Amino acid sequence: MDVMNTYRSILKWGDPAHEEAFDAHMLGFIGKTFGLSQGDLREKYLPGQDSVRLKKPSIPRTVIAALEKIAGKENVAVGDYERAYHSFGKFYLDLVYLRLGNVKNPPDAVVYPRSEDDVVKIMALCSAKKIPIVPFGGHSSVTRGVEPVKGGISLDLTRHMNRVVRVNEVNGTVTVQPGMYGPAFEEYLNRYKSGFTCGHFPQSFEYSTVGGWVVTRGAGQASTGYGKIEDMVLSLRVVAPRGVIETRDYPAAAIGPDIDQVIIGSEGAFGVVTEVTMKIRKRMPASTAYVSFMFRGFTDAVRAMREVMQAEFGKPHLFRISDPEETDVAFRLKGKDGSLADRMLSLLGYKPMQRCLMFVAVEGDRDYAKLVAKKIRAVAKANGGFATGSSPVKKWLEQRYSSAYLRDPFMDLGVMTDTLETAVSWENLVPLWSAVRTYIKSRPNTVCMVHISHVYENGANLYFTFLSPIRKGKDVEDFVSFHKGIIDTVHANKGSLSHHHGVGKLMAPWMRRELGTTGLGLVQAIKDYCDPKGIMNPGGTLGLK
Ligand SMILES: Cc1cc2nc3c(=O)[nH]c(=O)nc-3n(C[C@H](O)[C@H](O)[C@H](O)COP(=O)(O)OP(=O)(O)OC[C@H]3O[C@@H](n4cnc5c(N)ncnc54)[C@H](O)[C@@H]3O)c2cc1C
């Protein structure tokens, strides 16, 4: 069987030809934790190994011919596999539907524009014919962002529009096309003269693009120092059905509402981002200071984190706390439970399922990094933090992207695994953490790991990862009701609908509650202006009509 033609090759994170597998230690841990039988552990559940088959597209042949005339015949595809590939992102249910061989909403065609000029012409054609356009980057969306629920065209920017246009060392900026993947972009900057960095490293870095980062308001692991993507973008070019929007790369301005900030977070519902100018920073990896601590409890760790952010001595770049369950799972997976270190920590009052790990990395000039790390050590100590050295942070950074590869083997064993994240003010953080954990843990045999990874003076994000046995045969309904309960609990406890994954079509039902009727009406009015015929990523993106 051709592995490259299967549903599995679409759903897999990473190289479809490479299968990740758990070792015996992990299998034992998984079997015990989730109450799985030997049969569960042996057989792959819904492996998705069938070849892809779709119904014929409904787009007229004349439209295909017109698209081919614009972008070239080789850049327009209507085959089953390419259409299925462009039907989903990487939300848990996307993977379930692919495993079930159920491609509900394929695009009618996939088009790979070669330039902004192609995008302008494709948009004019689609506007005239009222054909939906769904911009497509790395398709790592976890919010049904790239799903063409009304059919039409998936506009894939990764094949051609994937280059750095220019670096301006004087201004400290780079101008880049939207379809460039994270690793190629960062490598380009690292190698440019004395070496720069973009400073944006989401966990999906390997398989996400600059355009996707911008329109979803993404955040990378070093966001506490470098900021979220909205803090990095200086100007944009956007092709909307209404026309081309171009902003200028002023360092700051007072010229009315910020148009960049209107486009950042627009998730393809207003237009297509065709060029991004963003800040770059000097890369000085040898100067980075790494420190880590163990705290006796989550409240102590959160207090220390807040004090650091409000102390005015500078900020770390990477700043993370793992809650007690995440810390415990990390110990167990590394085979460290029962070790000398484990027993020593327990004796000192840092007990399993109470203690919490904190990771810190401070980048930039060596003196600055040293000073901030020294000050953080003092705050941690005052809050009962036990210094655990630099190596846990360095080891974590080495395997930073690896956990994304574990979702597929977990699902093979019949274990659902998904993540959900929110932003919350300091005063509401611990109550929200506790309420959402209580809800998630009310499901039997469920692991709920939480961390804080993006930190501000006034609050932080909370990132929930849950793993639980799949209710086989009721995969979709069971997940939908469980997931809805989590979002409702987050919202009821004063958390935002999202901190960095965006809204997509998944969170649409909650948007009126989040923005209010007038707020949502304002966003709808912007959409109606940019996209009068409603062809851009239609079907509920951002909760819009
Ligand atoms: C394992 C995993 C880990 C993740 N970790 C993080 C994380 O740490 N931080 C984070 O922020 N996110 C994370 N995400 C979510 C996701 O990776 C981000 O939302 C990412 O920014 C999406 O980029 P993409 O190129 O894959 O966009 P896509 O998924 O292709 O598209 C996302 C949305 O943007 C629109 N779009 C894409 N390109 C354009 C364009 N040029 N113009 C207009 N609209 C466009 C699409 O229509 C869609 O609505 C993670 C996802 C996964 C699966």
PDBQT file of the ligand as one rigid body, heavy atoms in Angstrom, charges set to zero:
ROOT
HETATM    1  C1  LIG A 601       1.183  20.445  18.080  1.00  0.00    +0.000 C 
HETATM    2  C2  LIG A 601       0.748  21.871  17.988  1.00  0.00    +0.000 A 
HETATM    3  C3  LIG A 601       1.350  22.815  18.787  1.00  0.00    +0.000 A 
HETATM    4  C4  LIG A 601       0.972  24.160  18.704  1.00  0.00    +0.000 A 
HETATM    5  N1  LIG A 601       1.626  25.065  19.464  1.00  0.00    +0.000 NA
HETATM    6  C5  LIG A 601       1.351  26.390  19.330  1.00  0.00    +0.000 A 
HETATM    7  C6  LIG A 601       2.091  27.361  20.079  1.00  0.00    +0.000 A 
HETATM    8  O1  LIG A 601       2.994  27.031  20.855  1.00  0.00    +0.000 OA
HETATM    9  N2  LIG A 601       1.778  28.663  19.878  1.00  0.00    +0.000 N 
HETATM   10  C7  LIG A 601       0.812  29.058  18.993  1.00  0.00    +0.000 A 
HETATM   11  O2  LIG A 601       0.595  30.258  18.840  1.00  0.00    +0.000 OA
HETATM   12  N3  LIG A 601       0.079  28.151  18.310  1.00  0.00    +0.000 NA
HETATM   13  C8  LIG A 601       0.330  26.842  18.439  1.00  0.00    +0.000 A 
HETATM   14  N4  LIG A 601      -0.390  25.911  17.723  1.00  0.00    +0.000 N 
HETATM   15  C9  LIG A 601      -1.485  26.355  16.834  1.00  0.00    +0.000 C 
HETATM   16  C10 LIG A 601      -1.019  26.660  15.390  1.00  0.00    +0.000 C 
HETATM   17  O3  LIG A 601       0.203  26.050  15.123  1.00  0.00    +0.000 OA
HETATM   18  C11 LIG A 601      -0.917  28.151  15.178  1.00  0.00    +0.000 C 
HETATM   19  O4  LIG A 601      -2.209  28.699  15.168  1.00  0.00    +0.000 OA
HETATM   20  C12 LIG A 601      -0.169  28.603  13.921  1.00  0.00    +0.000 C 
HETATM   21  O5  LIG A 601       0.074  29.972  14.040  1.00  0.00    +0.000 OA
HETATM   22  C13 LIG A 601      -0.902  28.329  12.633  1.00  0.00    +0.000 C 
HETATM   23  O6  LIG A 601      -0.001  28.520  11.562  1.00  0.00    +0.000 OA
HETATM   24  P1  LIG A 601      -0.189  27.724  10.183  1.00  0.00    +0.000 P 
HETATM   25  O7  LIG A 601       0.829  28.232   9.224  1.00  0.00    +0.000 OA
HETATM   26  O8  LIG A 601      -0.189  26.273  10.412  1.00  0.00    +0.000 OA
HETATM   27  O9  LIG A 601      -1.627  28.228   9.749  1.00  0.00    +0.000 OA
HETATM   28  P2  LIG A 601      -2.852  27.388   9.201  1.00  0.00    +0.000 P 
HETATM   29  O10 LIG A 601      -3.240  26.344  10.170  1.00  0.00    +0.000 OA
HETATM   30  O11 LIG A 601      -2.586  26.956   7.818  1.00  0.00    +0.000 OA
HETATM   31  O12 LIG A 601      -3.970  28.526   9.185  1.00  0.00    +0.000 OA
HETATM   32  C14 LIG A 601      -4.474  29.055  10.376  1.00  0.00    +0.000 C 
HETATM   33  C15 LIG A 601      -5.481  30.162  10.045  1.00  0.00    +0.000 C 
HETATM   34  O13 LIG A 601      -4.825  31.218   9.381  1.00  0.00    +0.000 OA
HETATM   35  C16 LIG A 601      -5.376  31.449   8.084  1.00  0.00    +0.000 C 
HETATM   36  N5  LIG A 601      -4.233  31.815   7.240  1.00  0.00    +0.000 N 
HETATM   37  C17 LIG A 601      -3.074  31.126   7.054  1.00  0.00    +0.000 A 
HETATM   38  N6  LIG A 601      -2.232  31.838   6.284  1.00  0.00    +0.000 NA
HETATM   39  C18 LIG A 601      -2.860  33.006   5.982  1.00  0.00    +0.000 A 
HETATM   40  C19 LIG A 601      -2.520  34.173   5.215  1.00  0.00    +0.000 A 
HETATM   41  N7  LIG A 601      -1.336  34.299   4.614  1.00  0.00    +0.000 N 
HETATM   42  N8  LIG A 601      -3.424  35.177   5.120  1.00  0.00    +0.000 NA
HETATM   43  C20 LIG A 601      -4.631  35.093   5.728  1.00  0.00    +0.000 A 
HETATM   44  N9  LIG A 601      -5.005  34.019   6.449  1.00  0.00    +0.000 NA
HETATM   45  C21 LIG A 601      -4.132  32.994   6.579  1.00  0.00    +0.000 A 
HETATM   46  C22 LIG A 601      -6.084  30.176   7.720  1.00  0.00    +0.000 C 
HETATM   47  O14 LIG A 601      -7.140  30.395   6.817  1.00  0.00    +0.000 OA
HETATM   48  C23 LIG A 601      -6.576  29.719   9.086  1.00  0.00    +0.000 C 
HETATM   49  O15 LIG A 601      -7.738  30.402   9.417  1.00  0.00    +0.000 OA
HETATM   50  C24 LIG A 601      -0.059  24.553  17.803  1.00  0.00    +0.000 A 
HETATM   51  C25 LIG A 601      -0.671  23.587  17.003  1.00  0.00    +0.000 A 
HETATM   52  C26 LIG A 601      -0.284  22.260  17.087  1.00  0.00    +0.000 A 
HETATM   53  C27 LIG A 601      -0.940  21.253  16.208  1.00  0.00    +0.000 C 
ENDROOT
TORSDOF 0
